[in-house]
Amino acid sequence: MALSERSRSALYRGFSAVVDDEEAVAEMLSFFPARDVEEAVTKEFMRAELAETELRLGGELRAEMRDLGLDLRAEMRRMIWVNIGSLIAFAGVIIAAVRI
């Protein structure tokens, strides 16, 4: 909760009359921001903002990949078939080497 300058000044004077340590009073008042901009962010708000950002970035990334012509599923299928072909060729070389 933000405090107006008037309220902050009144609290400072009041606490200074009760507590002899000005540094302690200033430290205690530092937990109350002087402006709304300095208000602490709640965990719920931060989680909501992060989730929204992740969704937006994920959508942008997919759109950018689509624009570049990258289809991850097609690339994965191609890589799987290349690996299977390589394994079959390697097995053939091993079988031929064993027969020699």
N, C-alpha and C positions, 0 to 999 in steps of 0.2 A: 504494500500500500504506500503510495507516494504522499509525502507531507508537503504542505505549502511552506514557504519561507517563514511566514508568520508563526505557524504551528511549530516548526523546527526551532525557531528562536525562543518561543515560550517554553518548550520542553527543555531546551538547553539551559535556560536560566533557572527553571524549576529544579532540574536534576543537579545543576551546579550548586544550588543552595543546600541540597541534601548530601551530595557526594563531593568530597574535597578534591578528588582527582579529576581534573578537566579532561585528561586523555581518556579516562575510562568512560566519561560521559560522551565524548566525541565518538569513541569506538561503539558504544551502544547505539547512538543515533545513526551510525553508518549502516546499520541493518535496515533502516527505513530510507528508501531512496528519496532524493530531492525532486525527481521528475518521474512521470509515468514511464518514460523511455527506459528507465533503469529498473523497472519491475522485474522480478524473477520470473522465469518461464516455468510453467508447470510441466511435469513429466508427460501428462496426457496431451498437452498442446504440442510438445516437442515430438512425441510419437506420431501424432496426426500429421504434423508438417513433414516428418521424414517419410511416412507412408505415401503421402501425396507426391513428394519429390521422387521417390523410387518409381511410382507408377508412371509419372510424366517422363522420367529419364528412360525407363524401360520401353515405353511407347516410341519415344524419339529414336532410340537405338534400333528397334525393330524396323521403323520406317526408313532410317538411314541405310540399314543393311539391305532392305528391299530395293532402295534406290540404287545401290551399288550392284545389285544383281546377285547378292549372296543369299543362297538358300541353304541354311545349315543342315536341314534334313537330307537334301540332295548331296551335299558335300560329305556327310557322314556315310551315306550309302555307298558313294564312290570309294571312300577310304576303306570301308569294310571289304568291298569286292577286290580292291587292289591288294589288301592284306591276305585275303583268302587265296588269291592267285599266286601271291608270293610264297605262301606256305606250301601250296601244291607244287610249285616249281622247286622249292627247296627240298621237299620230300622226294621228288623225282630225282634230284641230284644225289641225295643220300642213298636212295635205292640203287642207282647206277653205280655209285662208288662202292657199295657193299658187294655188288656182283662182280666187280673187277678183281 
